[in-house]
């Protein structure tokens, strides 16, 4: 069994403050304006054969003085251990479809380091009625620290390459640098709550598609916040 078994008394005392922190984060970042670039992963992979289902309500924002965007949405993530130190993950929802393989590079009872390269497609909003289809390559590095009570503090820097209008001959490529901080707290056996906040910086690196309102044609700051709820059936 992985390290960090929950202790009901301490977990229950922390649950309310974590939930309130996640809700406050969503309200704060939601008042700003882009699609989630967060992670919501633990640095530890599930045990082989163990299934984890996560529901992740989020608010993603893009800072743009001409076209600010605020996007609330909820993704569902299914994650399972496929080896002693590896896992496979599928994410579906309004943010698109992504699949990832997570590999532990280093693992100790109180610390772990892993990578989770991912490939996916997503629809970025341009206006209320229109959007751009994007092919994404994600390269996160996940560093986690666990306390004796089971609380995990997760730091996730990641690089993202996005090809906007990848089916178009004049596609628009962008590179994103992203950093996420999250907390994973066991509530009781099999259930975890994990608020997370994210900041990112997107830089266009290719020609712009010929549309009236491009998603962005110069560097943009991006923010996100959310609250994940993960359940393992066994």
Secondary structure in CASP SS format (residue, H / E / C, confidence):
PFRMAT SS
TARGET T0000
AUTHOR 0000-0000-0000
METHOD secondary structure of the structure
MODEL  1
X C 1.00
X C 1.00
X C 1.00
X C 1.00
X C 1.00
X C 1.00
X C 1.00
X H 1.00
X H 1.00
X H 1.00
X H 1.00
X H 1.00
X H 1.00
X H 1.00
X H 1.00
X H 1.00
X H 1.00
X H 1.00
X H 1.00
X H 1.00
X H 1.00
X H 1.00
X H 1.00
X H 1.00
X H 1.00
X H 1.00
X H 1.00
X H 1.00
X H 1.00
X H 1.00
X C 1.00
X C 1.00
X C 1.00
X C 1.00
X C 1.00
X C 1.00
X C 1.00
X C 1.00
X C 1.00
X C 1.00
X C 1.00
X C 1.00
X C 1.00
X C 1.00
X C 1.00
X C 1.00
X C 1.00
X E 1.00
X C 1.00
X C 1.00
X E 1.00
X E 1.00
X E 1.00
X E 1.00
X E 1.00
X E 1.00
X E 1.00
X E 1.00
X E 1.00
X E 1.00
X E 1.00
X E 1.00
X C 1.00
X C 1.00
X C 1.00
X C 1.00
X C 1.00
X C 1.00
X E 1.00
X E 1.00
X E 1.00
X E 1.00
X E 1.00
X E 1.00
X E 1.00
X E 1.00
X E 1.00
X E 1.00
X E 1.00
X E 1.00
X E 1.00
X E 1.00
X E 1.00
X C 1.00
X C 1.00
X E 1.00
X E 1.00
X E 1.00
X E 1.00
X E 1.00
X E 1.00
X E 1.00
X E 1.00
X C 1.00
X C 1.00
X E 1.00
X E 1.00
X E 1.00
X E 1.00
X E 1.00
X E 1.00
X E 1.00
X E 1.00
X E 1.00
X E 1.00
X E 1.00
X E 1.00
X E 1.00
X C 1.00
X C 1.00
X E 1.00
X E 1.00
X E 1.00
X E 1.00
X E 1.00
X C 1.00
X C 1.00
X E 1.00
X E 1.00
X E 1.00
X E 1.00
X E 1.00
X E 1.00
X E 1.00
X E 1.00
X C 1.00
X C 1.00
X C 1.00
X C 1.00
X C 1.00
X E 1.00
X E 1.00
X E 1.00
X E 1.00
X E 1.00
X E 1.00
X E 1.00
X E 1.00
X E 1.00
X E 1.00
X E 1.00
X E 1.00
X E 1.00
X E 1.00
X E 1.00
X E 1.00
X C 1.00
X C 1.00
X C 1.00
X C 1.00
X C 1.00
X E 1.00
X E 1.00
X E 1.00
X E 1.00
X E 1.00
X E 1.00
X E 1.00
X E 1.00
X E 1.00
X E 1.00
X E 1.00
X E 1.00
X E 1.00
X C 1.00
X C 1.00
X C 1.00
X C 1.00
X C 1.00
X C 1.00
X C 1.00
X E 1.00
X E 1.00
X E 1.00
X E 1.00
X E 1.00
X E 1.00
X E 1.00
X E 1.00
X E 1.00
X E 1.00
X E 1.00
X E 1.00
X E 1.00
X E 1.00
X E 1.00
X E 1.00
X E 1.00
X C 1.00
X C 1.00
X E 1.00
X E 1.00
X E 1.00
X E 1.00
X E 1.00
X E 1.00
X E 1.00
X E 1.00
X E 1.00
X E 1.00
X E 1.00
X E 1.00
X E 1.00
X E 1.00
X C 1.00
X C 1.00
X C 1.00
X C 1.00
X C 1.00
X C 1.00
X C 1.00
X C 1.00
X C 1.00
X C 1.00
X C 1.00
X C 1.00
X C 1.00
X C 1.00
X C 1.00
X E 1.00
X E 1.00
X E 1.00
X E 1.00
X E 1.00
X E 1.00
X E 1.00
X E 1.00
X E 1.00
X E 1.00
X E 1.00
X E 1.00
X C 1.00
X C 1.00
X C 1.00
END
